[in-house]
Amino acid sequence: MWSDRGEGAVSYVAVILLLGGVMGAVLTGGVGEKVAAACESAICRVAGGDCRTMGLGEHGKGGARQGVADHDGGKAQVRPLVSVPQQDLPPISRPACPDPKVPWVDTLHAHNDYQNGDPLDDALEEGATSVEADVWLEDGKLILKHDKDDLNLPNATLLQEYLRPLTERAAKNGGQIYPGRGEKFELFIEVKGGGGDAYEQIVKDIAGPPPLTGDVRVVLPVPPNYDPATNKVGNTSLPANVSFSVGLGDKCVIPTWLDPKDPANDPRSPEYRPDEQHYDQRLASKVTVLNGEFAKCVDVDKKRKLNISPQEHRVFNELVGRAHSQGRKVRIWGAPDGNWRYAGSRGRGKFYPCPTLPGHQKCEGALQRNWWQAVDEAGADYYVTDHLGTGAKWIRKNCGRFVKR
């Protein structure tokens, strides 16, 4: 709370006394409000702090500030002021490289896992630590499929293919999906049809009975019917092991409403827009993942090539660094990954990148490998892939090789 510049140090107590004198002049001597504000600001800078975080209200009023008057045509309009809260989530570090002695491969993420030959089992066999499932709400059941007319898993449900098997596996392994792993297994769920009712059915199925094991964290996009005030989706309370993901805009822009310190959330700032979404600690604290599409987020030069450009590396590295400083993970989907995947009984987790064929340049493994190198360099949290076997081997062999020292 004070400067450490030797004899020139100003204690917090001294600041309060000095500021009290200034405010006394304001109240009894007619010193102008702008002069008092300038003095307060100078005092806070000398003290090496921020008046907002030092508990000094607007122009010296201790505690929570009540408002500030905007003068528009001579009429004072009082707007509420927001304090600057502490960060919602603690910063996180880049993921650790896999231990060759354990069966799981941290960061291996099964994209559209329900399309694999044996959903969930294939992913667990290869050591994936997170999987994705798309659902449609039909007749009160969450059906696994990407598009409405998909037939690859007729009538297979989220409950029978993921929630119950994961709970049963944990029950057999002392409460864990991978015995000995210190982090939760993650299940990403995307709602493709059913709107708010589908989200409410998801949280109902998670709550049980039986409830989904606590060793699994479910990650959902923010439900349209989620109420931060009651922590409910529709009429159903949000289970403790559910968090949210939020989409990234073009050029990997993190939404301003997730950052309590962003000026766009402060009604006093010129950047504040009343009609836009603003920071809400109850909601922001539940957002653990930033979700972006490669073509809109990382692929900034829009060129067909077999490498990730230096500019794209820079954009991606900056995104991951900023997200981690906020305590959030980064997941990029739609990146170069090849187009071929086994299905049916031939699958069983034996996946491989599509081969180089005439006219199939987009399937070449070089671009896939270059993207994975970019993920490794940035320290991103998910290798989003359809090719689990190949991905697991690559991560185990190459993790940490492309980090710039």
FIVO-273986 format. One line per field, with one value per residue (C-alpha): residue in three letters; chain; x, y, z negated. Coordinates in pm, 1 decimal. Layout:
// residues N
residu <- c(ALA	...)
chaine <- c(A	...)
x <- c(X	...)
y <- c(Y	...)
z <- c(Z	...)
END
This chain:
// residues 405
residu <- c(MET	TRP	SER	ASP	ARG	GLY	GLU	GLY	ALA	VAL	SER	TYR	VAL	ALA	VAL	ILE	LEU	LEU	LEU	GLY	GLY	VAL	MET	GLY	ALA	VAL	LEU	THR	GLY	GLY	VAL	GLY	GLU	LYS	VAL	ALA	ALA	ALA	CYS	GLU	SER	ALA	ILE	CYS	ARG	VAL	ALA	GLY	GLY	ASP	CYS	ARG	THR	MET	GLY	LEU	GLY	GLU	HIS	GLY	LYS	GLY	GLY	ALA	ARG	GLN	GLY	VAL	ALA	ASP	HIS	ASP	GLY	GLY	LYS	ALA	GLN	VAL	ARG	PRO	LEU	VAL	SER	VAL	PRO	GLN	GLN	ASP	LEU	PRO	PRO	ILE	SER	ARG	PRO	ALA	CYS	PRO	ASP	PRO	LYS	VAL	PRO	TRP	VAL	ASP	THR	LEU	HIS	ALA	HIS	ASN	ASP	TYR	GLN	ASN	GLY	ASP	PRO	LEU	ASP	ASP	ALA	LEU	GLU	GLU	GLY	ALA	THR	SER	VAL	GLU	ALA	ASP	VAL	TRP	LEU	GLU	ASP	GLY	LYS	LEU	ILE	LEU	LYS	HIS	ASP	LYS	ASP	ASP	LEU	ASN	LEU	PRO	ASN	ALA	THR	LEU	LEU	GLN	GLU	TYR	LEU	ARG	PRO	LEU	THR	GLU	ARG	ALA	ALA	LYS	ASN	GLY	GLY	GLN	ILE	TYR	PRO	GLY	ARG	GLY	GLU	LYS	PHE	GLU	LEU	PHE	ILE	GLU	VAL	LYS	GLY	GLY	GLY	GLY	ASP	ALA	TYR	GLU	GLN	ILE	VAL	LYS	ASP	ILE	ALA	GLY	PRO	PRO	PRO	LEU	THR	GLY	ASP	VAL	ARG	VAL	VAL	LEU	PRO	VAL	PRO	PRO	ASN	TYR	ASP	PRO	ALA	THR	ASN	LYS	VAL	GLY	ASN	THR	SER	LEU	PRO	ALA	ASN	VAL	SER	PHE	SER	VAL	GLY	LEU	GLY	ASP	LYS	CYS	VAL	ILE	PRO	THR	TRP	LEU	ASP	PRO	LYS	ASP	PRO	ALA	ASN	ASP	PRO	ARG	SER	PRO	GLU	TYR	ARG	PRO	ASP	GLU	GLN	HIS	TYR	ASP	GLN	ARG	LEU	ALA	SER	LYS	VAL	THR	VAL	LEU	ASN	GLY	GLU	PHE	ALA	LYS	CYS	VAL	ASP	VAL	ASP	LYS	LYS	ARG	LYS	LEU	ASN	ILE	SER	PRO	GLN	GLU	HIS	ARG	VAL	PHE	ASN	GLU	LEU	VAL	GLY	ARG	ALA	HIS	SER	GLN	GLY	ARG	LYS	VAL	ARG	ILE	TRP	GLY	ALA	PRO	ASP	GLY	ASN	TRP	ARG	TYR	ALA	GLY	SER	ARG	GLY	ARG	GLY	LYS	PHE	TYR	PRO	CYS	PRO	THR	LEU	PRO	GLY	HIS	GLN	LYS	CYS	GLU	GLY	ALA	LEU	GLN	ARG	ASN	TRP	TRP	GLN	ALA	VAL	ASP	GLU	ALA	GLY	ALA	ASP	TYR	TYR	VAL	THR	ASP	HIS	LEU	GLY	THR	GLY	ALA	LYS	TRP	ILE	ARG	LYS	ASN	CYS	GLY	ARG	PHE	VAL	LYS	ARG)
chaine <- c(A	A	A	A	A	A	A	A	A	A	A	A	A	A	A	A	A	A	A	A	A	A	A	A	A	A	A	A	A	A	A	A	A	A	A	A	A	A	A	A	A	A	A	A	A	A	A	A	A	A	A	A	A	A	A	A	A	A	A	A	A	A	A	A	A	A	A	A	A	A	A	A	A	A	A	A	A	A	A	A	A	A	A	A	A	A	A	A	A	A	A	A	A	A	A	A	A	A	A	A	A	A	A	A	A	A	A	A	A	A	A	A	A	A	A	A	A	A	A	A	A	A	A	A	A	A	A	A	A	A	A	A	A	A	A	A	A	A	A	A	A	A	A	A	A	A	A	A	A	A	A	A	A	A	A	A	A	A	A	A	A	A	A	A	A	A	A	A	A	A	A	A	A	A	A	A	A	A	A	A	A	A	A	A	A	A	A	A	A	A	A	A	A	A	A	A	A	A	A	A	A	A	A	A	A	A	A	A	A	A	A	A	A	A	A	A	A	A	A	A	A	A	A	A	A	A	A	A	A	A	A	A	A	A	A	A	A	A	A	A	A	A	A	A	A	A	A	A	A	A	A	A	A	A	A	A	A	A	A	A	A	A	A	A	A	A	A	A	A	A	A	A	A	A	A	A	A	A	A	A	A	A	A	A	A	A	A	A	A	A	A	A	A	A	A	A	A	A	A	A	A	A	A	A	A	A	A	A	A	A	A	A	A	A	A	A	A	A	A	A	A	A	A	A	A	A	A	A	A	A	A	A	A	A	A	A	A	A	A	A	A	A	A	A	A	A	A	A	A	A	A	A	A	A	A	A	A	A	A	A	A	A	A	A	A	A	A	A	A	A	A	A	A	A	A	A	A	A	A	A	A	A	A	A	A	A	A	A	A	A	A	A	A	A	A	A	A	A	A	A	A	A	A	A	A)
x <- c(0.0	296.5	596.4	930.2	1143.4	1334.9	1283.6	1021.1	781.5	425.7	221.6	-139.3	-225.2	-51.4	-248.1	-574.9	-474.6	-361.2	-669.6	-884.4	-727.4	-800.9	-1162.9	-1191.8	-1090.7	-1354.0	-1628.4	-1533.4	-1318.2	-1499.7	-1213.4	-1343.8	-1434.7	-1187.9	-905.9	-992.7	-1005.1	-663.9	-519.1	-667.0	-523.0	-179.4	-183.0	-270.3	8.3	259.7	143.3	202.9	-154.0	-490.6	-757.0	-1017.0	-832.4	-718.2	-1078.8	-1094.1	-1424.9	-1501.5	-1318.4	-1226.6	-1551.1	-1444.2	-1597.5	-1820.8	-1882.8	-2239.6	-2221.9	-2086.5	-2270.7	-2249.8	-2335.5	-2544.0	-2688.9	-2664.3	-2861.7	-2675.9	-2733.7	-2608.0	-2475.6	-2363.9	-1991.4	-1836.2	-1543.4	-1255.0	-1290.5	-1019.2	-962.8	-1215.5	-981.7	-615.3	-365.0	-272.2	47.8	104.9	10.3	276.8	411.4	279.0	449.7	545.6	464.7	93.9	-187.3	-331.5	-204.5	-277.7	-416.3	-530.2	-887.4	-1128.6	-1309.7	-1667.5	-1587.5	-1931.3	-1835.0	-1551.7	-1588.6	-1649.1	-1739.3	-1561.9	-1388.6	-1167.0	-1075.2	-994.6	-796.3	-570.3	-539.2	-754.6	-822.3	-1120.3	-1389.4	-1659.1	-2018.5	-2289.0	-2652.8	-3005.3	-3302.0	-3565.2	-3861.2	-3693.3	-3367.1	-3028.1	-2943.8	-2578.8	-2538.1	-2398.6	-2679.9	-3049.4	-3048.1	-2727.2	-2764.5	-2419.5	-2545.4	-2920.9	-3087.6	-2763.6	-2796.0	-2558.7	-2672.6	-2600.1	-2280.8	-2105.1	-2260.6	-2331.9	-2013.6	-1795.0	-1965.0	-1930.9	-1564.0	-1490.9	-1670.1	-1434.5	-1123.9	-1156.7	-1354.5	-1129.4	-1144.1	-765.8	-644.2	-367.7	-438.5	-464.9	-700.9	-1060.8	-1157.9	-1348.9	-1664.4	-1747.3	-2110.6	-2240.6	-2615.3	-2704.7	-3082.5	-3327.2	-3221.4	-3266.6	-3466.6	-3169.7	-2936.8	-3176.4	-3202.2	-2820.8	-2796.0	-3080.2	-2899.1	-2574.9	-2749.5	-2888.0	-2978.0	-2718.3	-2518.5	-2226.6	-1899.4	-1723.4	-1404.1	-1563.2	-1605.4	-1873.7	-1801.9	-2101.1	-2145.2	-2326.9	-2690.1	-2938.0	-3157.5	-2885.4	-2956.3	-2641.9	-2851.6	-3004.7	-2734.9	-3005.3	-3050.3	-3421.3	-3563.4	-3274.7	-2976.8	-2637.9	-2428.7	-2094.2	-1898.5	-2028.3	-1841.8	-1883.4	-1697.7	-1718.4	-1648.8	-1363.1	-1420.6	-1220.2	-847.5	-880.8	-1050.2	-1141.2	-1481.0	-1438.4	-1713.8	-1485.3	-1228.5	-1329.8	-1048.9	-1145.2	-1258.2	-1557.9	-1709.0	-1672.9	-1964.9	-1720.5	-1515.2	-1568.9	-1549.4	-1856.1	-2161.0	-2486.7	-2641.9	-2354.8	-2291.9	-2084.0	-1884.3	-2080.2	-1862.8	-2120.2	-2106.2	-1743.9	-1615.3	-1777.9	-1612.1	-1310.2	-1252.3	-1222.0	-1340.3	-1239.7	-1254.0	-918.5	-1041.4	-1179.9	-935.0	-585.7	-588.1	-537.9	-366.0	-624.3	-366.9	-351.7	-16.2	151.3	273.2	151.0	283.9	491.8	200.7	-35.2	212.8	226.8	-152.1	-199.6	79.9	-58.4	-406.8	-294.9	-77.5	-358.5	-613.5	-383.5	-322.9	-702.2	-711.6	-881.4	-791.3	-788.4	-948.4	-925.7	-1137.9	-1143.2	-763.7	-573.5	-624.6	-684.8	-1018.6	-1000.7	-1106.8	-1199.7	-1553.5	-1746.5	-1579.6	-1256.5	-1201.6	-1132.0	-899.0	-671.3	-669.5	-419.2	-375.9	-507.2	-237.3	-89.8	-290.4	-304.8	-558.7	-577.7	-324.2	-549.3	-510.1	-132.1	7.2	256.6	0.5	-144.9	200.1	272.0	-47.8	38.3	379.5	201.9	-12.8	300.5	483.9	193.0	126.3	-239.8	-454.8	-612.8	-492.3	-832.3	-811.8	-1004.3	-689.0	-638.4	-374.8	-156.4	-217.7	-122.0	205.0	290.9	228.7	429.8	722.9	720.5	573.3	799.6	1022.8	884.0	874.0	1089.1	1344.9)
y <- c(0.0	232.3	327.6	168.0	466.0	500.3	820.8	936.9	653.2	759.2	532.8	453.5	632.1	945.7	928.0	915.1	1211.7	1418.6	1332.3	1418.4	1762.0	1806.0	1706.7	1936.7	2219.3	2109.4	2107.8	2421.4	2629.9	2598.3	2427.5	2314.6	1951.7	1923.3	2051.8	1797.8	1517.4	1615.7	1623.3	1283.4	1136.3	1281.5	1149.0	801.0	805.8	914.7	630.7	387.4	264.1	295.6	497.5	243.7	-49.0	153.6	190.5	560.5	645.0	909.3	1220.3	1072.6	908.1	591.4	253.9	178.9	469.4	569.5	740.5	1022.9	1308.8	1354.9	1704.1	1710.8	2048.6	2158.5	1861.4	1625.5	1256.8	1022.5	691.0	404.8	341.9	-1.8	-92.6	-284.9	-640.5	-896.3	-1142.7	-1426.4	-1718.9	-1762.7	-1756.9	-2092.4	-2223.9	-2403.3	-2772.7	-3013.9	-3266.8	-3622.0	-3858.6	-4170.0	-4384.2	-4293.8	-4399.5	-4052.7	-3787.7	-3441.5	-3202.1	-3482.6	-3382.3	-3606.0	-3381.0	-3496.3	-3809.8	-3963.2	-4011.9	-4247.6	-4621.8	-4671.6	-4340.1	-4259.2	-4599.7	-4513.0	-4182.6	-4339.3	-4616.8	-4357.0	-4150.0	-3849.2	-3618.5	-3443.0	-3531.1	-3344.9	-3450.8	-3277.4	-3323.0	-3262.2	-3265.0	-3500.4	-3634.6	-3537.4	-3719.6	-3577.6	-3757.2	-3763.1	-3621.5	-3323.6	-3262.0	-3333.2	-3615.2	-3789.3	-4164.3	-4271.9	-4337.3	-4392.1	-4289.7	-4302.8	-4062.0	-3850.2	-4031.1	-4382.9	-4313.3	-4065.6	-3970.3	-4319.8	-4486.4	-4214.1	-4246.1	-4624.6	-4601.1	-4363.0	-4592.1	-4875.0	-4654.2	-4502.1	-4202.5	-4112.2	-4154.9	-4202.9	-4321.2	-4095.0	-3801.9	-3470.7	-3294.7	-3356.0	-3524.3	-3276.5	-3340.0	-3064.7	-3060.8	-2857.4	-2811.2	-2834.7	-2843.3	-2779.5	-2440.2	-2362.3	-2678.8	-2888.7	-2709.4	-2764.9	-3134.5	-3156.7	-3020.1	-3246.8	-3552.3	-3439.5	-3394.2	-3748.1	-3977.3	-4103.4	-3778.9	-3753.5	-3831.9	-3530.4	-3625.3	-3500.8	-3133.8	-3061.3	-2756.9	-2591.0	-2275.7	-2024.8	-2144.1	-1888.2	-1953.9	-1931.6	-1684.7	-1580.6	-1441.2	-1780.0	-1999.7	-2188.3	-2307.8	-2265.2	-2398.3	-2635.8	-2550.5	-2566.5	-2857.1	-2765.6	-2961.7	-2755.7	-2459.3	-2252.3	-2180.6	-1854.4	-1801.6	-1590.1	-1331.5	-1258.2	-1220.2	-1400.9	-1118.0	-1210.7	-1059.6	-747.5	-853.7	-1126.6	-877.3	-674.1	-427.7	-352.0	11.7	-106.5	-230.2	102.9	347.3	636.8	533.5	668.9	304.3	208.0	116.5	77.6	-160.2	-412.7	-701.5	-606.3	-783.3	-992.4	-1173.2	-1448.0	-1539.9	-1458.6	-1676.7	-1980.3	-1927.9	-2160.3	-2207.4	-1973.7	-2149.9	-2033.6	-2143.3	-2163.9	-1995.9	-1692.7	-1670.0	-1791.5	-1803.5	-1429.9	-1422.7	-1650.9	-1814.1	-2177.1	-2309.2	-2593.4	-2393.7	-2154.9	-1806.8	-1600.7	-1357.9	-1642.0	-1774.0	-1429.9	-1389.0	-1734.7	-1700.1	-1368.4	-1512.3	-1809.2	-1590.8	-1347.3	-1623.7	-1805.3	-1481.6	-1465.9	-1828.5	-1961.1	-2234.0	-2201.4	-2450.4	-2397.3	-2615.4	-2648.9	-2634.2	-2847.6	-3207.0	-3417.0	-3545.2	-3921.2	-4127.4	-4493.2	-4564.3	-4863.2	-5175.2	-5100.6	-4788.1	-4887.7	-4591.3	-4675.6	-4337.9	-4196.9	-3871.7	-3873.9	-3965.0	-3741.9	-3798.6	-3611.7	-3332.6	-3373.0	-3117.9	-3015.5	-3366.7	-3360.3	-3431.5	-3142.4	-2874.3	-3084.3	-3121.8	-2750.3	-2666.8	-2905.8	-2739.9	-2405.1	-2548.5	-2672.8	-2341.4	-2139.2	-2377.6	-2416.2	-2654.6	-2883.1	-3074.5	-3094.0	-3392.5	-3667.4	-3881.7	-3987.2	-4255.0	-4027.3	-3733.6	-3928.4	-4045.3	-3696.8	-3530.3	-3789.9	-3754.0	-3379.1	-3199.4	-2908.6	-2930.2	-2617.4	-2385.9	-2080.7	-2046.0)
z <- c(0.0	8.3	211.6	127.2	229.8	-97.3	-289.8	-40.7	-128.9	-198.6	-420.3	-361.5	-686.8	-564.4	-241.9	-433.4	-650.7	-354.5	-156.3	-454.0	-455.5	-89.0	-134.6	-432.3	-204.9	42.6	-217.6	-411.8	-184.7	146.7	332.1	669.4	730.8	1020.5	799.9	529.8	785.6	919.6	568.8	490.1	806.5	734.3	378.9	497.9	756.1	491.6	272.0	557.6	559.6	721.5	542.4	645.1	490.8	187.0	75.4	158.6	315.3	569.7	444.4	108.5	0.1	-173.4	-98.5	196.4	429.3	489.6	825.3	1035.2	1197.7	1574.6	1685.8	2001.2	2092.3	1732.1	1597.3	1367.7	1438.6	1169.5	1296.4	1071.3	1056.9	1067.1	848.1	1002.8	866.2	836.9	1119.8	1123.1	1189.9	1092.0	1379.3	1529.2	1683.5	2010.5	1988.3	1873.4	2122.4	2086.9	1850.2	2050.6	1748.3	1734.7	1970.7	2029.7	2272.4	2137.6	2403.8	2640.3	2729.7	2922.1	3169.7	3241.0	3045.1	3099.8	3468.4	3378.2	3416.6	3045.7	2880.7	2554.6	2538.4	2836.8	2676.1	2339.6	2506.6	2668.2	2349.7	2441.5	2148.8	2307.7	2560.3	2752.7	2809.6	3015.4	2918.8	3041.1	2802.7	2942.2	2741.9	2417.9	2500.8	2596.5	2919.9	3031.7	3382.1	3566.4	3814.5	3781.8	4038.4	3925.5	3890.9	3775.6	3419.5	3443.1	3118.3	2917.1	2623.8	2422.0	2110.2	2231.9	2427.9	2196.5	1862.9	1729.8	1867.1	1718.8	1380.7	1389.5	1485.9	1199.5	954.0	1054.7	1032.5	688.6	813.4	1107.1	1483.3	1491.5	1150.0	1025.4	1256.0	1073.9	1315.6	1412.2	1737.1	1956.0	2156.6	2404.9	2514.4	2807.9	2851.0	3220.6	3177.3	2896.2	2763.5	2396.2	2332.1	2448.8	2207.3	1919.9	2005.6	2003.5	1649.8	1538.1	1675.0	1509.6	1175.3	1202.1	1052.7	1062.6	1064.4	1302.9	1127.9	982.9	1169.2	1492.7	1573.5	1833.6	2050.2	2218.4	2421.1	2201.5	2209.7	2344.5	2040.9	1775.1	1494.6	1303.3	1018.5	936.3	1095.1	1281.9	1637.3	1687.5	1361.4	1287.5	1067.4	1236.1	1098.7	946.2	1208.6	1502.8	1647.4	1962.7	2283.1	2476.1	2844.9	2976.4	3244.6	3557.5	3490.5	3158.7	2969.2	2611.9	2523.9	2312.9	2073.5	1935.5	1809.4	1501.6	1569.5	1928.6	1967.4	2170.2	1842.2	1658.9	1699.5	1656.8	1959.4	2312.6	2426.7	2224.3	2435.3	2236.9	2491.6	2484.0	2247.2	1944.8	1679.1	1430.4	1178.4	1128.2	1496.5	1578.7	1295.7	1460.0	1800.5	1808.4	2183.2	2482.2	2795.3	3142.7	3505.8	3681.8	4000.8	3815.9	3530.5	3617.1	3999.4	4030.7	4371.8	4541.7	4766.5	4872.6	4759.2	4576.9	4280.5	4013.1	4091.1	3843.7	3809.5	3721.0	3465.3	3307.1	3295.0	3148.2	2892.0	2771.1	2739.3	2531.3	2308.7	2238.1	2179.8	1938.0	1747.5	1699.3	1583.4	1897.1	2143.6	2523.7	2760.7	3140.1	3365.6	3743.1	3769.3	4025.4	3917.5	4230.2	4351.4	4322.5	4025.7	3986.2	3871.0	3746.7	3610.3	3799.4	3593.1	3234.2	3187.1	3481.9	3652.6	3899.5	4096.1	4450.0	4704.7	4972.6	5291.2	5623.4	5585.9	5209.2	5088.4	4801.4	4664.0	4648.5	4306.0	4325.7	4247.3	3969.4	3814.1	3853.6	3667.4	3387.2	3366.2	3329.3	3048.6	2873.6	2917.2	2779.1	2490.7	2585.3	2387.9	2647.0	2952.2	3120.2	3353.1	3527.0	3534.4	3175.4	3230.0	3441.3	3210.5	2897.5	3053.2	3179.2	2842.9	2651.7	2891.1	2958.9	2659.4	2566.3	2874.1	3037.1	2737.4	2800.3	2523.4)
END
